[in-house]
Amino acid sequence: MTIGGSIALIVVGAILRFAVTWKPRYLDLHAIGVILMVAGVAGLAVSVWVLVSRRRARAATHMYEQRRYVEPPP
């Protein structure tokens, strides 16, 4: 899950939890909103952790380029 997807889940969950006043008969929209927010926070934490670990892996790799110029034969 990407950072954008996680933030979208948090936003949709917050809307369901705090902004929707309609109460369907067999669904608890407040509970669904809380579940979506928790899933979004967990996805955001995993996304950030993966992003940080990738950056560490790139920073640990040392790469250099060596060029040698040779004069052409006369």
C-alpha positions, 0 to 999 in steps of 0.5 A: 500500500502506498502513502497516498492510499494509506492517507485516503483510507484514513480520510475515508475512515474519518469521514465515516466515523465523524461526518456521516449521520445516516445509520443503515439498519445492518451496518455500523458505519462508525465501526467501519470508519474506525477500522479503515482509519486503523488500517490506514495508519498501519499501511502508512507505518509500513509504507514509511518503514519500507521507504526508509529501509530502501533509502538506507540500502541505497546509502550503504551502496558505494559506487564509483566510476573510474575513467582512464584516458589513453593517448591515441597512437601517432 
